[in-house]
């Protein structure tokens, strides 16, 4: 059942009803080794991931239910996939990019998100170096993105394979929780997180002398600058004698024509907080740019899941069925990452699903049965790509991983 859903999504199908069209392709069934299920059969399968009266991971008006046993099993399968990829293509650094997104949905069971529309608001944790999703947590739309993130980070760390020398974390202001940052300090995990622009922090930034601001990269219509802020939050958690002292790095963006343009403001201010002071971190400007790179990782992942796979086409009124739908899309995302990085030439390592469909997955081929063998006759373009693929694509046995 899972293989059928992944094959349909990889080929461009989105909804369970699309299975009825894919069932007409007898060659696809021959290559898979089984018939594809009917749409109703797939919906019944997904409904088995739902369970009522589960204990709550997070209580209150914006509660988060615990996961059913079948959902937890999907997470274990995904962790096995991540481990397999690390064994075949090991890296020594893990940068976790954590972010939530809103899936607009007009189902009666969906609750209103912060933008006023009904939907769901899942959170993802991406391993940037491997381009695989370590953890996902499906949530109702009314659950704030800035709650329960330590739980998500702990799930991601539990899914990390061995052999990692250093772990980092990047996030937006939803992760600006002092309890979370204090825990990251204790775990020796370096991070850069967008800080909430409180009135206290805004006053400190506004009071900076002009000679403290340093130039960032030039832009055609704006002046971008940065400065380090001597700021101490008033929450009483962080102390200046902490093992990993935090640094606040302010960013100022001013239009070149001053108050004559845009909304009349002379400039906009942003700020990130970091505990990184290691030699690899570099200057404050390098840390700001490193933090900015998450826009090309986790936000790209959200875009692929929702617009090029089937993450946004939630199939059911049942919370558990929708959670399983998203998690299976996460599995497909990771499978495609492994397929690109382990089984295809380097020119395809960053290819999006649409490009893979155009060049490989949806091209015309002919399935032939001959001499007790099943053969796929394909175009010269596919033959060229596969001829340049690494040998590891055909080695099914997982290689050993040092440190595991």
CORLINCOR-V394017 format. One record per residue. N is the residue number from 1. SS is DSSP state (hx for helix, st for strand, lp for the rest). PSI is psi in whole degrees, -180 to 180 (* if undefined). Layout:
BEGIN
n=<N N>
ss=<SS SS>
psi=<PSI PSI>
END
This chain:
BEGIN
n=<1 2 3 4 5 6 7 8 9 10 11 12 13 14 15 16 17 18 19 20 21 22 23 24 25 26 27 28 29 30 31 32 33 34 35 36 37 38 39 40 41 42 43 44 45 46 47 48 49 50 51 52 53 54 55 56 57 58 59 60 61 62 63 64 65 66 67 68 69 70 71 72 73 74 75 76 77 78 79 80 81 82 83 84 85 86 87 88 89 90 91 92 93 94 95 96 97 98 99 100 101 102 103 104 105 106 107 108 109 110 111 112 113 114 115 116 117 118 119 120 121 122 123 124 125 126 127 128 129 130 131 132 133 134 135 136 137 138 139 140 141 142 143 144 145 146 147 148 149 150 151 152 153 154 155 156 157 158 159 160 161 162 163 164 165 166 167 168 169 170 171 172 173 174 175 176 177 178 179 180 181 182 183 184 185 186 187 188 189 190 191 192 193 194 195 196 197 198 199 200 201 202 203 204 205 206 207 208 209 210 211 212 213 214 215 216 217 218 219 220 221 222 223 224 225 226 227 228 229 230 231 232 233 234 235 236 237 238 239 240 241 242 243 244 245 246 247 248 249 250 251 252 253 254 255 256 257 258 259 260 261 262 263 264 265 266 267 268 269 270 271 272 273 274 275 276 277 278 279 280 281 282 283 284 285 286 287 288 289 290 291 292 293 294 295 296 297 298 299 300 301 302 303 304 305 306 307 308 309 310 311 312 313 314 315 316 317 318 319 320 321 322 323 324 325 326 327 328 329 330 331 332 333 334 335 336 337 338 339 340 341 342 343 344 345 346 347 348 349 350 351 352 353 354 355 356 357 358 359 360 361 362 363 364 365 366 367 368 369 370 371 372 373 374 375 376 377 378 379 380 381 382 383 384 385 386 387 388 389 390 391 392 393 394 395 396 397 398 399 400 401 402 403 404>
ss=<lp hx hx hx hx hx hx hx hx hx hx lp lp lp lp hx hx hx hx hx hx hx lp lp lp hx hx hx hx hx hx hx lp lp lp lp lp lp hx hx hx hx hx hx hx hx hx lp lp lp lp lp lp lp lp st st st lp lp lp lp lp st st lp lp lp hx hx hx hx hx hx hx hx hx hx hx hx hx hx hx hx hx hx hx hx lp lp lp lp st st st st st st st st lp lp st st lp lp lp lp lp lp st st lp lp lp lp lp st st st lp lp st st st st st lp lp lp lp st st st st st st lp lp st lp lp lp lp lp lp lp lp hx hx hx hx hx hx hx hx hx hx hx lp lp lp lp lp lp st st st st st st lp hx hx hx lp lp hx hx hx hx hx hx hx hx hx lp lp lp st st st st st lp lp lp lp hx hx hx hx hx hx hx hx lp lp lp hx hx hx lp st st lp lp lp lp lp lp st st st st st st st st lp lp lp lp lp lp lp lp lp lp lp lp lp lp lp lp lp st st st st st st st st st lp lp hx hx hx lp lp lp lp lp lp lp st st st st st st st lp lp lp lp hx hx hx lp lp hx hx hx hx hx hx hx hx hx hx hx hx hx lp hx hx hx hx hx hx hx hx hx hx hx lp lp lp lp lp lp lp lp lp lp hx hx hx hx hx hx hx hx hx hx hx hx hx hx hx hx hx hx hx hx hx hx hx hx hx lp lp hx hx hx lp lp lp lp hx hx hx hx hx hx hx hx hx lp lp lp lp st st st st st lp lp st st st st st lp lp hx hx hx hx hx hx hx hx lp lp lp hx hx hx hx lp lp lp lp lp lp lp lp lp lp>
psi=<-46 -44 -37 -44 -44 -40 -42 -46 -40 -34 -7 -6 154 -43 160 -33 -24 -20 -34 -33 -41 -26 -20 -12 97 -30 -38 -43 -37 -41 -39 -28 8 158 148 148 162 161 -43 -35 -41 -41 -39 -38 -45 -32 -23 -14 -7 143 142 159 40 151 156 133 -26 123 174 -170 -33 70 157 114 153 165 146 165 -44 -38 -42 -34 -36 -38 -39 -40 -39 -39 -36 -39 -43 -42 -42 -41 -40 -35 -37 -27 71 142 161 -8 141 111 116 121 119 132 152 158 155 127 108 134 131 17 150 -33 -16 145 160 134 -177 -23 3 -8 152 148 -164 159 73 158 138 148 114 136 104 -42 -34 -10 48 149 119 -37 149 146 115 132 155 161 -25 3 120 142 -24 34 143 19 -27 -39 -42 -42 -40 -38 -42 -42 -36 -28 -9 133 172 178 12 126 -39 140 134 166 139 145 168 -167 -13 -24 3 70 122 -32 -41 -46 -37 -40 -41 -38 -44 -32 0 39 118 138 161 120 137 128 146 134 77 164 -34 -46 -40 -39 -40 -40 -42 -27 -3 135 151 -33 -4 -21 134 151 139 -161 142 146 155 -39 10 158 115 127 165 160 152 136 131 85 135 113 153 18 -12 2 -46 135 152 -21 21 157 -42 84 139 148 139 122 115 149 131 130 118 136 146 -25 17 -140 1 -20 169 -130 13 -9 147 -21 168 148 141 168 144 151 139 150 9 126 14 159 -32 -19 -35 -159 174 -38 -39 -35 -41 -44 -35 -43 -37 -22 -18 -21 -25 3 -77 -37 -34 -41 -45 -44 -44 -47 -42 -31 -21 -18 -152 24 -29 -8 61 136 -10 163 -15 129 -46 -36 -41 -37 -40 -40 -47 -43 -35 -35 -36 -43 -43 -41 -45 -36 -42 -36 -44 -42 -43 -46 -24 -36 -3 160 164 -29 -15 3 -26 14 138 161 -35 -40 -39 -39 -44 -40 -29 -58 -36 17 161 133 166 125 127 133 120 131 47 23 151 119 147 113 121 179 165 -33 -44 -42 -39 -43 -47 -27 -29 6 150 153 -26 -17 -28 0 104 -28 131 128 159 149 124 134 -2 *>
END
